[in-house]
């Protein structure tokens, strides 16, 4: 299952289309069912407004908090706000090997008016992928840690 994550994610996208986030999980709750301590995936799909800009950013392990804040600010600079001054929103998926608290603090510092939400993914090891992103505009795939 784990070694086929990329293929499973691509197959889900070919069946569902649109914007799709695929997250590897060790437990999934949804559709009136709960699966724990077994491999699973969680899918998030749906339409976005036409003028929506989506960016995927993967922060590697071993990066200092200050560096993470600099990387976040560089990836989502002032052009991230739209012409009406609306701030970006962030969906954050973190694995247990990452410094998710540092990332969320960095987002809050760089974009204090933005909404940040997310969940945990569950890779089988610190260098294994656990997230895939397929934008409706095409391309995408597994995001390497």
N, C-alpha and C positions, 0 to 999 in steps of 0.2 A: 504493500500500500504506500508506504513512505517513499520508496524509490520511484513510484509512478505518479507522484504529486503533480509534476508539470504536465504530464499527459492527461491526468484527471481534470486539472484546472482548464486546460485548453478544450477538452471535450465539453465541459460544462459551459464554457463560453460559446462554443459552436452551437450548442442546443438552445441556450437562453438569449444570446446576443446582447446588445446594449452595453451599458457600463456594468462591469462585474468585478467584485473583489472576492477572492477565494482565500479562506483562512484555514490552515491545518489545525486541528484541535484534538485534544485527548478526551473531551467531553463536549456534547452538543445538546442544547435544549431548544426545541422548536417544533412546530407542527403538532403540538400536543404530546410530544415524546421527549424523553430524556435518556441520553446515552452517556455513561460515565466510564472512565478507564478503558476505553476502546478507541481505536483510530476513527477519526471523523473529519468532516469538513463543514464549514459554515459558509454560506453564500450570501452576498449582499448585492442586489441588482436593482436597477431602476433608472428612470429617465432623469436627466438634468436639464435645466433651462439652456437654451441654445447658446447664450453668451457665457456659459460657465467654463472656467479654465480649471483643469485638474492637473496636479503635478504629484508624482510619486517621489518620495525622498527616503532613502535607506541610510540610517546612521549606523556605522560599524561599531563593534565593541572596542573598548580601549581608548575611546576618544574622550578627552576631558570635558567637563561641564562647560568651561569657557569656549572651547572649540565648537561644541555642539551649538551653543547660542550663536556663534559667528556663522556656522554653516546654515542654521535655520534662517537667520536674518538674510544671508546671501541668497538662499533658495527662494525665499518669500519676501522680496524687497518691497519698497513702497509702491511699485507697479502692481502688486498683488491687490491693492485696494482698487475698486472700480471708480468710474468717473463721479459717482455720487458719494464717494468716500466710504462705501461699505467695506468692512473688514472681512478677511477670509475666515472660513471655518475649517477646522482640522479634524480628520478621523485618524486616530492613532491606534495601530495594532502593535503590541509589544510582545516579545517573547521573554520568558523568564531569565534569559541570559543577558538581556539588555538593561540599560540604565534608564528605564522609562520615566522615572521621576525626574531625572535631569532633562529629558526631552520635554516633558510637560512644563517644567519650570522655565525652560528656554523659550517655549512657545508663549507662555504667559508673559514673560518679560518683553519679548519682541512684539507681541500683539495683545496687549492687555484688554482690548475690547472684543476679541475674537472668542468664538465658542470652540472648545476642544472636547472631544469625546472619543471613546474607543473601547477596546477590549484586549484580551490576551490571546496570543496564538500559542501553539505548542509544538515547536520543532523537536526532533529526536536528539539533537545535539547542538552545541553552540555554533557550528558552521553549516548547519542544514537550513534550507529555505522553509518557510512556513506561511508565505504570503504570495499571492499572485494578483496582478492588476491588469484588466483588459478594458481600455477605454472604448466607447462606442465608435470612435473615429478610426479604430483599427490598431493593430500592433499589440503591444503588451506581452505579458508573460510572467514567469516566476521572478520575484525580486530576490536577488541573492543577498545574504546577510553581510 
